[in-house]
Amino acid sequence: MAIRVATPADLDAVLAIEQASFSDPWTRGSFRSLLGGPHVYFPVLEVEGVLAGYAIALFAADEGELANLAVAPAWRGRGLGERLLDDVLAVGGVRGVRTTWLEVRESNAAARRLYARHGFVETGRRRRYYDDPVEDALVLRRLGQDVQRPA
Ligand SMILES: CC(C)(COP(=O)(O)OP(=O)(O)OC[C@H]1O[C@@H](n2cnc3c(N)ncnc32)[C@H](O)[C@@H]1OP(=O)(O)O)[C@@H](O)C(=O)NCCC(=O)NCCS
């Protein structure tokens, strides 16, 4: 198992996982435009040379957003999503991120369990945010370990 930064050669495999994972998938152009972006972290996870998952995170100052995370259906349930999430949080921490945000479909139980285990808490809801099927997004936030909360 290895995690490395995505390259243009990964886009076919990333797109195949994206299309197998979401009813409203991102386009190839969306992924391509993020490659190498200064505020973008786009890791891919390989198992025995096979691209099994990826994440897209955006970092700006002390805020981060996990914009995408997916594991190929055949590789789910083996902790790979967790490895990618751990990696994104660790890299964000090194880059000074203190608060990480994400949106998740309300019905996405597997992802919500994963995020809850990593300290994400629900802070809001975007009504009818997703299409196909129409569904609310939950807005989740994770505070960095070193954030001082008001007394
Ligand atoms: C969410 C996702 C990335 C998790 O990846 P993964 O490699 O399966 O994750 P892990 O193996 O680390 O498991 C994470 C949790 O999901 C659960 N899970 C994994 N596959 C599951 C499945 N098919 N059905 C139900 N739960 C499942 C695991 O049991 C685990 O929860 P638990 O430890 O509390 O039981 C993956 O399911 C996926 O790609 N889903 C489609 C895309 C998506 O929804 N991305 C998130 C958008 S916000």
The ligand as a Gaussian input file, in Angstrom:
#p B3LYP/6-31G(d) Opt

LIG

0 1
 C      -16.573000       6.246000       2.068000
 C      -15.450000       5.364000       1.484000
 C      -14.369000       6.249000       0.915000
 C      -14.876000       4.530000       2.640000
 O      -13.792000       3.778000       2.073000
 P      -13.378000       2.344000       2.675000
 O      -12.026000       2.016000       2.188000
 O      -14.449000       1.370000       2.468000
 O      -13.312000       2.751000       4.193000
 P      -12.823000       1.893000       5.400000
 O      -12.550000       0.471000       5.016000
 O      -11.747000       2.695000       6.032000
 O      -14.158000       1.876000       6.269000
 C      -14.771000       3.034000       6.696000
 C      -16.107000       2.701000       7.298000
 O      -17.020000       2.359000       6.246000
 C      -17.589000       1.077000       6.498000
 N      -17.858000       0.433000       5.223000
 C      -16.967000       0.167000       4.263000
 N      -17.590000      -0.410000       3.210000
 C      -18.886000      -0.479000       3.536000
 C      -20.043000      -0.953000       2.877000
 N      -19.982000      -1.492000       1.647000
 N      -21.211000      -0.865000       3.515000
 C      -21.306000      -0.332000       4.747000
 N      -20.240000       0.157000       5.420000
 C      -19.062000       0.068000       4.825000
 C      -16.569000       0.362000       7.296000
 O      -17.178000      -0.695000       8.013000
 C      -16.050000       1.466000       8.181000
 O      -16.878000       1.736000       9.261000
 P      -16.683000       0.979000      10.639000
 O      -15.221000       0.772000      10.830000
 O      -17.303000       1.884000      11.632000
 O      -17.411000      -0.305000      10.470000
 C      -15.997000       4.377000       0.425000
 O      -17.090000       3.687000       0.967000
 C      -16.399000       5.043000      -0.873000
 O      -15.566000       5.286000      -1.746000
 N      -17.675000       5.341000      -1.015000
 C      -18.197000       5.995000      -2.229000
 C      -17.717000       7.411000      -2.342000
 C      -18.085000       8.223000      -1.119000
 O      -19.183000       8.130000      -0.599000
 N      -17.137000       9.058000      -0.684000
 C      -17.342000       9.966000       0.430000
 C      -18.019000      11.205000      -0.053000
 S      -18.254000      12.377000       1.286000

